[in-house]
Amino acid sequence: MRWAGFPFARRLDGWAGVRDNRVLMHSVSVAEIERSIRNVPDFPKPGIQFKDITPVLADGRLFRGAMDHLLAGVEAGAIDKVVGIDARGFIFGAAAAARLDCGFVPVRKKGKLPWETHEQSYDLEYGSATVAIHTDAVKEGERVLVLDDLLATGGTAAATLALLEKVGAKIVGMRFLIELAFLQGRERLGRHPIQSLITY
Ligand code: AMP
């Protein structure tokens, strides 16, 4: 079956469907997704409560539900490129781009992209890190949705925004599966529309 504005949508069990070009279906509750996220204390170093999303990815129903929620209200045709942030942002970003029938662009850690890049450094608790984007990955004025698994201090996302400014992208929004709100990362992301599914 082909539905207007969303040619690849198929009706699946427990899937409410797509109406008015919008992804509306929520066959899985946010609470159920939240329950499946595993908290791993002291990983990768003492004091960090690591939010392990692999149980969500490993369950097709939960993964699809997470994508439903992440893309809620996003109109197919309203986004030119989904930008995913290294590394778990690639998983959600690529799935989103395939659903929205638009391009996917990776923002990677420095040294991984083979072509000409823009780079942006940002401070970490100890030291700094650098992210990069291909100079030709996003054209000036293209409408971009940024996805990542988790917003913590906001350093990575802010550096990603700086890269997208360099290429002249129009930021439609930034969406995260998880936000560690106590770290106040969103305050570093300016006035862009920022949404997260699960907040700690
Ligand atoms: P930040 O730049 O501080 O906002 O960190 C965001 C990036 O680090 C995201 O790409 C996350 O994948 C990762 N990250 C930071 N803190 C955690 C955490 N507690 N659990 C899992 N991933 C995290």
py3Dmol code that shows the C-alpha trace and the ligand (Angstrom):
import py3Dmol

protein = """\
ATOM      1  CA  MET A   1       0.000   0.000   0.000  1.00  0.00           C
ATOM      2  CA  ARG A   2       1.265   3.496  -0.820  1.00  0.00           C
ATOM      3  CA  TRP A   3       0.224   6.430   1.296  1.00  0.00           C
ATOM      4  CA  ALA A   4       0.461  10.031   0.135  1.00  0.00           C
ATOM      5  CA  GLY A   5       3.580  11.856   1.227  1.00  0.00           C
ATOM      6  CA  PHE A   6       5.183   8.820   2.785  1.00  0.00           C
ATOM      7  CA  PRO A   7       5.669   6.317  -0.006  1.00  0.00           C
ATOM      8  CA  PHE A   8       7.563   3.746   2.005  1.00  0.00           C
ATOM      9  CA  ALA A   9       5.073   3.487   4.871  1.00  0.00           C
ATOM     10  CA  ARG A  10       3.434   0.110   5.263  1.00  0.00           C
ATOM     11  CA  ARG A  11       0.790  -0.858   7.749  1.00  0.00           C
ATOM     12  CA  LEU A  12       2.279  -3.110  10.379  1.00  0.00           C
ATOM     13  CA  ASP A  13       0.713  -4.802  13.388  1.00  0.00           C
ATOM     14  CA  GLY A  14       0.287  -2.299  16.206  1.00  0.00           C
ATOM     15  CA  TRP A  15       1.160   0.593  13.955  1.00  0.00           C
ATOM     16  CA  ALA A  16      -1.472   3.281  13.734  1.00  0.00           C
ATOM     17  CA  GLY A  17      -0.242   4.582  10.399  1.00  0.00           C
ATOM     18  CA  VAL A  18       0.743   7.878   8.866  1.00  0.00           C
ATOM     19  CA  ARG A  19      -1.745  10.662   8.317  1.00  0.00           C
ATOM     20  CA  ASP A  20      -1.417  14.179   6.933  1.00  0.00           C
ATOM     21  CA  ASN A  21       2.231  13.568   6.021  1.00  0.00           C
ATOM     22  CA  ARG A  22       3.055  13.358   9.733  1.00  0.00           C
ATOM     23  CA  VAL A  23       4.513  10.527  11.727  1.00  0.00           C
ATOM     24  CA  LEU A  24       1.812  10.145  14.338  1.00  0.00           C
ATOM     25  CA  MET A  25       1.842   6.594  15.576  1.00  0.00           C
ATOM     26  CA  HIS A  26       2.931   5.659  19.078  1.00  0.00           C
ATOM     27  CA  SER A  27       2.526   1.927  19.483  1.00  0.00           C
ATOM     28  CA  VAL A  28       5.110   1.949  22.278  1.00  0.00           C
ATOM     29  CA  SER A  29       4.940   4.258  25.294  1.00  0.00           C
ATOM     30  CA  VAL A  30       7.872   6.450  26.288  1.00  0.00           C
ATOM     31  CA  ALA A  31       7.731   4.783  29.717  1.00  0.00           C
ATOM     32  CA  GLU A  32       8.313   1.392  28.115  1.00  0.00           C
ATOM     33  CA  ILE A  33      11.341   2.709  26.227  1.00  0.00           C
ATOM     34  CA  GLU A  34      12.623   4.317  29.410  1.00  0.00           C
ATOM     35  CA  ARG A  35      12.287   1.051  31.343  1.00  0.00           C
ATOM     36  CA  SER A  36      14.437  -0.734  28.788  1.00  0.00           C
ATOM     37  CA  ILE A  37      17.338   1.738  28.995  1.00  0.00           C
ATOM     38  CA  ARG A  38      20.060   0.180  31.117  1.00  0.00           C
ATOM     39  CA  ASN A  39      21.926   2.322  33.607  1.00  0.00           C
ATOM     40  CA  VAL A  40      25.548   1.199  33.920  1.00  0.00           C
ATOM     41  CA  PRO A  41      27.302   2.840  36.897  1.00  0.00           C
ATOM     42  CA  ASP A  42      30.948   3.856  36.606  1.00  0.00           C
ATOM     43  CA  PHE A  43      31.251   3.296  32.848  1.00  0.00           C
ATOM     44  CA  PRO A  44      33.492   4.240  31.078  1.00  0.00           C
ATOM     45  CA  LYS A  45      35.004   5.775  34.215  1.00  0.00           C
ATOM     46  CA  PRO A  46      34.096   6.171  37.894  1.00  0.00           C
ATOM     47  CA  GLY A  47      31.210   8.541  38.562  1.00  0.00           C
ATOM     48  CA  ILE A  48      29.536   8.256  35.132  1.00  0.00           C
ATOM     49  CA  GLN A  49      26.037   6.748  34.994  1.00  0.00           C
ATOM     50  CA  PHE A  50      26.124   5.416  31.436  1.00  0.00           C
ATOM     51  CA  LYS A  51      22.751   5.173  29.705  1.00  0.00           C
ATOM     52  CA  ASP A  52      22.933   2.036  27.612  1.00  0.00           C
ATOM     53  CA  ILE A  53      20.435   2.155  24.771  1.00  0.00           C
ATOM     54  CA  THR A  54      21.398  -1.186  23.198  1.00  0.00           C
ATOM     55  CA  PRO A  55      18.353  -2.960  24.736  1.00  0.00           C
ATOM     56  CA  VAL A  56      16.129  -0.489  22.844  1.00  0.00           C
ATOM     57  CA  LEU A  57      17.966  -1.176  19.581  1.00  0.00           C
ATOM     58  CA  ALA A  58      17.892  -4.940  20.094  1.00  0.00           C
ATOM     59  CA  ASP A  59      14.091  -5.015  20.313  1.00  0.00           C
ATOM     60  CA  GLY A  60      12.512  -4.206  16.952  1.00  0.00           C
ATOM     61  CA  ARG A  61       9.274  -3.018  18.495  1.00  0.00           C
ATOM     62  CA  LEU A  62      11.020  -0.675  20.933  1.00  0.00           C
ATOM     63  CA  PHE A  63      13.411   0.629  18.266  1.00  0.00           C
ATOM     64  CA  ARG A  64      10.525   1.381  15.942  1.00  0.00           C
ATOM     65  CA  GLY A  65       8.611   2.983  18.830  1.00  0.00           C
ATOM     66  CA  ALA A  66      11.606   5.133  19.716  1.00  0.00           C
ATOM     67  CA  MET A  67      11.816   6.287  16.092  1.00  0.00           C
ATOM     68  CA  ASP A  68       8.075   7.038  16.091  1.00  0.00           C
ATOM     69  CA  HIS A  69       8.486   9.301  19.109  1.00  0.00           C
ATOM     70  CA  LEU A  70      11.708  10.906  17.909  1.00  0.00           C
ATOM     71  CA  LEU A  71      10.084  11.903  14.626  1.00  0.00           C
ATOM     72  CA  ALA A  72       6.668  12.830  16.023  1.00  0.00           C
ATOM     73  CA  GLY A  73       5.284  15.822  14.157  1.00  0.00           C
ATOM     74  CA  VAL A  74       8.106  15.953  11.609  1.00  0.00           C
ATOM     75  CA  GLU A  75       6.592  16.365   8.194  1.00  0.00           C
ATOM     76  CA  ALA A  76       7.969  14.222   5.405  1.00  0.00           C
ATOM     77  CA  GLY A  77       9.286  16.758   2.896  1.00  0.00           C
ATOM     78  CA  ALA A  78      10.168  19.316   5.585  1.00  0.00           C
ATOM     79  CA  ILE A  79      13.722  18.053   6.067  1.00  0.00           C
ATOM     80  CA  ASP A  80      16.501  17.906   3.469  1.00  0.00           C
ATOM     81  CA  LYS A  81      19.137  16.209   5.635  1.00  0.00           C
ATOM     82  CA  VAL A  82      19.194  14.394   8.931  1.00  0.00           C
ATOM     83  CA  VAL A  83      22.498  14.953  10.734  1.00  0.00           C
ATOM     84  CA  GLY A  84      23.583  12.205  13.137  1.00  0.00           C
ATOM     85  CA  ILE A  85      26.298  12.758  15.732  1.00  0.00           C
ATOM     86  CA  ASP A  86      29.116  10.213  16.194  1.00  0.00           C
ATOM     87  CA  ALA A  87      28.456   7.482  17.101  1.00  0.00           C
ATOM     88  CA  ARG A  88      25.019   6.469  18.390  1.00  0.00           C
ATOM     89  CA  GLY A  89      23.448   9.413  16.606  1.00  0.00           C
ATOM     90  CA  PHE A  90      24.267   7.545  13.387  1.00  0.00           C
ATOM     91  CA  ILE A  91      21.882   4.752  14.344  1.00  0.00           C
ATOM     92  CA  PHE A  92      18.888   6.985  14.977  1.00  0.00           C
ATOM     93  CA  GLY A  93      19.873   9.466  12.284  1.00  0.00           C
ATOM     94  CA  ALA A  94      20.166   6.902   9.523  1.00  0.00           C
ATOM     95  CA  ALA A  95      16.879   5.264  10.488  1.00  0.00           C
ATOM     96  CA  ALA A  96      15.218   8.699  10.526  1.00  0.00           C
ATOM     97  CA  ALA A  97      16.587   9.675   7.117  1.00  0.00           C
ATOM     98  CA  ALA A  98      15.332   6.429   5.594  1.00  0.00           C
ATOM     99  CA  ARG A  99      11.864   7.095   7.059  1.00  0.00           C
ATOM    100  CA  LEU A 100      11.779  10.713   5.954  1.00  0.00           C
ATOM    101  CA  ASP A 101      13.121   9.823   2.518  1.00  0.00           C
ATOM    102  CA  CYS A 102      15.903  12.390   2.836  1.00  0.00           C
ATOM    103  CA  GLY A 103      19.684  12.390   3.067  1.00  0.00           C
ATOM    104  CA  PHE A 104      21.827  11.421   6.040  1.00  0.00           C
ATOM    105  CA  VAL A 105      24.976  13.294   7.066  1.00  0.00           C
ATOM    106  CA  PRO A 106      27.414  12.076   9.725  1.00  0.00           C
ATOM    107  CA  VAL A 107      29.198  14.489  12.045  1.00  0.00           C
ATOM    108  CA  ARG A 108      32.271  12.482  12.986  1.00  0.00           C
ATOM    109  CA  LYS A 109      35.164  12.649  15.365  1.00  0.00           C
ATOM    110  CA  LYS A 110      38.183  14.342  13.780  1.00  0.00           C
ATOM    111  CA  GLY A 111      40.274  12.224  11.427  1.00  0.00           C
ATOM    112  CA  LYS A 112      37.538   9.825  10.293  1.00  0.00           C
ATOM    113  CA  LEU A 113      36.085  11.614   7.289  1.00  0.00           C
ATOM    114  CA  PRO A 114      38.038  11.100   4.046  1.00  0.00           C
ATOM    115  CA  TRP A 115      37.119  14.263   2.095  1.00  0.00           C
ATOM    116  CA  GLU A 116      37.540  17.996   2.793  1.00  0.00           C
ATOM    117  CA  THR A 117      36.163  18.910   6.189  1.00  0.00           C
ATOM    118  CA  HIS A 118      35.179  21.733   8.476  1.00  0.00           C
ATOM    119  CA  GLU A 119      36.286  21.093  12.034  1.00  0.00           C
ATOM    120  CA  GLN A 120      35.101  22.378  15.383  1.00  0.00           C
ATOM    121  CA  SER A 121      36.771  21.812  18.743  1.00  0.00           C
ATOM    122  CA  TYR A 122      35.048  21.879  22.109  1.00  0.00           C
ATOM    123  CA  ASP A 123      36.091  21.512  25.721  1.00  0.00           C
ATOM    124  CA  LEU A 124      35.711  18.309  27.677  1.00  0.00           C
ATOM    125  CA  GLU A 125      36.048  17.923  31.430  1.00  0.00           C
ATOM    126  CA  TYR A 126      39.695  17.042  30.806  1.00  0.00           C
ATOM    127  CA  GLY A 127      41.096  18.266  27.501  1.00  0.00           C
ATOM    128  CA  SER A 128      39.179  18.845  24.288  1.00  0.00           C
ATOM    129  CA  ALA A 129      37.642  17.019  21.336  1.00  0.00           C
ATOM    130  CA  THR A 130      37.062  17.911  17.701  1.00  0.00           C
ATOM    131  CA  VAL A 131      34.194  17.003  15.399  1.00  0.00           C
ATOM    132  CA  ALA A 132      34.115  17.311  11.620  1.00  0.00           C
ATOM    133  CA  ILE A 133      31.720  17.448   8.683  1.00  0.00           C
ATOM    134  CA  HIS A 134      32.374  17.149   4.962  1.00  0.00           C
ATOM    135  CA  THR A 135      32.347  20.617   3.417  1.00  0.00           C
ATOM    136  CA  ASP A 136      29.927  19.460   0.717  1.00  0.00           C
ATOM    137  CA  ALA A 137      27.625  17.389   2.948  1.00  0.00           C
ATOM    138  CA  VAL A 138      24.985  20.078   3.447  1.00  0.00           C
ATOM    139  CA  LYS A 139      24.247  22.835   0.960  1.00  0.00           C
ATOM    140  CA  GLU A 140      23.565  26.388   2.062  1.00  0.00           C
ATOM    141  CA  GLY A 141      19.932  26.783   3.122  1.00  0.00           C
ATOM    142  CA  GLU A 142      19.185  23.079   3.385  1.00  0.00           C
ATOM    143  CA  ARG A 143      16.781  22.204   6.187  1.00  0.00           C
ATOM    144  CA  VAL A 144      18.437  20.000   8.745  1.00  0.00           C
ATOM    145  CA  LEU A 145      17.241  17.894  11.675  1.00  0.00           C
ATOM    146  CA  VAL A 146      19.989  16.931  14.163  1.00  0.00           C
ATOM    147  CA  LEU A 147      19.693  13.659  16.076  1.00  0.00           C
ATOM    148  CA  ASP A 148      21.728  12.076  18.848  1.00  0.00           C
ATOM    149  CA  ASP A 149      21.090   9.472  21.492  1.00  0.00           C
ATOM    150  CA  LEU A 150      21.872  11.674  24.464  1.00  0.00           C
ATOM    151  CA  LEU A 151      22.295  15.330  25.421  1.00  0.00           C
ATOM    152  CA  ALA A 152      24.648  15.712  28.383  1.00  0.00           C
ATOM    153  CA  THR A 153      26.748  18.884  28.749  1.00  0.00           C
ATOM    154  CA  GLY A 154      25.790  19.950  25.225  1.00  0.00           C
ATOM    155  CA  GLY A 155      29.406  20.328  24.089  1.00  0.00           C
ATOM    156  CA  THR A 156      29.106  17.856  21.212  1.00  0.00           C
ATOM    157  CA  ALA A 157      25.762  19.225  20.057  1.00  0.00           C
ATOM    158  CA  ALA A 158      26.983  22.841  20.269  1.00  0.00           C
ATOM    159  CA  ALA A 159      30.062  21.960  18.180  1.00  0.00           C
ATOM    160  CA  THR A 160      27.749  20.257  15.671  1.00  0.00           C
ATOM    161  CA  LEU A 161      25.672  23.449  15.454  1.00  0.00           C
ATOM    162  CA  ALA A 162      28.846  25.441  14.808  1.00  0.00           C
ATOM    163  CA  LEU A 163      29.743  23.092  11.949  1.00  0.00           C
ATOM    164  CA  LEU A 164      26.257  23.430  10.492  1.00  0.00           C
ATOM    165  CA  GLU A 165      26.532  27.213  10.673  1.00  0.00           C
ATOM    166  CA  LYS A 166      29.763  26.969   8.657  1.00  0.00           C
ATOM    167  CA  VAL A 167      27.962  25.177   5.830  1.00  0.00           C
ATOM    168  CA  GLY A 168      24.945  27.497   6.027  1.00  0.00           C
ATOM    169  CA  ALA A 169      22.380  24.901   7.102  1.00  0.00           C
ATOM    170  CA  LYS A 170      18.952  25.893   8.366  1.00  0.00           C
ATOM    171  CA  ILE A 171      18.427  24.077  11.669  1.00  0.00           C
ATOM    172  CA  VAL A 172      14.837  22.830  11.853  1.00  0.00           C
ATOM    173  CA  GLY A 173      15.376  21.136  15.199  1.00  0.00           C
ATOM    174  CA  MET A 174      17.505  18.966  17.451  1.00  0.00           C
ATOM    175  CA  ARG A 175      16.127  15.794  18.963  1.00  0.00           C
ATOM    176  CA  PHE A 176      17.584  13.446  21.538  1.00  0.00           C
ATOM    177  CA  LEU A 177      16.389  10.148  22.944  1.00  0.00           C
ATOM    178  CA  ILE A 178      17.750  11.073  26.382  1.00  0.00           C
ATOM    179  CA  GLU A 179      18.556  14.369  28.076  1.00  0.00           C
ATOM    180  CA  LEU A 180      20.545  14.645  31.302  1.00  0.00           C
ATOM    181  CA  ALA A 181      18.778  17.870  32.221  1.00  0.00           C
ATOM    182  CA  PHE A 182      20.820  18.467  35.381  1.00  0.00           C
ATOM    183  CA  LEU A 183      23.837  19.162  33.132  1.00  0.00           C
ATOM    184  CA  GLN A 184      21.916  22.005  31.442  1.00  0.00           C
ATOM    185  CA  GLY A 185      23.237  21.137  27.995  1.00  0.00           C
ATOM    186  CA  ARG A 186      20.347  22.766  26.177  1.00  0.00           C
ATOM    187  CA  GLU A 187      21.454  26.172  27.445  1.00  0.00           C
ATOM    188  CA  ARG A 188      24.436  25.894  25.091  1.00  0.00           C
ATOM    189  CA  LEU A 189      22.257  25.281  22.046  1.00  0.00           C
ATOM    190  CA  GLY A 190      20.774  28.730  21.550  1.00  0.00           C
ATOM    191  CA  ARG A 191      17.188  29.189  20.465  1.00  0.00           C
ATOM    192  CA  HIS A 192      16.853  26.151  18.234  1.00  0.00           C
ATOM    193  CA  PRO A 193      13.853  23.873  18.865  1.00  0.00           C
ATOM    194  CA  ILE A 194      15.205  21.112  21.124  1.00  0.00           C
ATOM    195  CA  GLN A 195      13.219  18.064  22.121  1.00  0.00           C
ATOM    196  CA  SER A 196      14.109  14.992  24.123  1.00  0.00           C
ATOM    197  CA  LEU A 197      12.080  11.903  24.831  1.00  0.00           C
ATOM    198  CA  ILE A 198      13.363  10.876  28.228  1.00  0.00           C
ATOM    199  CA  THR A 199      14.738  13.294  30.806  1.00  0.00           C
ATOM    200  CA  TYR A 200      16.819  12.443  33.865  1.00  0.00           C
TER     201      TYR A 200
END
"""
ligand_1 = """\
23
AMP
P 27.875 16.015 25.751
O 28.779 16.594 24.695
O 28.431 16.194 27.152
O 26.458 16.543 25.644
O 27.841 14.453 25.528
C 27.036 13.896 24.560
C 27.635 12.702 23.907
O 28.309 11.865 24.830
C 26.536 11.890 23.277
O 26.928 11.615 21.935
C 26.416 10.653 24.121
O 26.400 9.515 23.300
C 27.630 10.639 25.041
N 27.293 10.574 26.487
C 27.534 11.543 27.398
N 27.141 11.184 28.633
C 26.608 9.951 28.507
C 25.991 9.021 29.422
N 25.839 9.290 30.730
N 25.539 7.835 28.923
C 25.676 7.550 27.604
N 26.240 8.368 26.701
C 26.707 9.561 27.132
"""
view = py3Dmol.view(width=600, height=400)
view.addModel(protein, "pdb")
view.setStyle({"model": 0}, {"cartoon": {"style": "trace"}})
view.addModel(ligand_1, "xyz")
view.setStyle({"model": 1}, {"stick": {}})
view.zoomTo()
view.show()
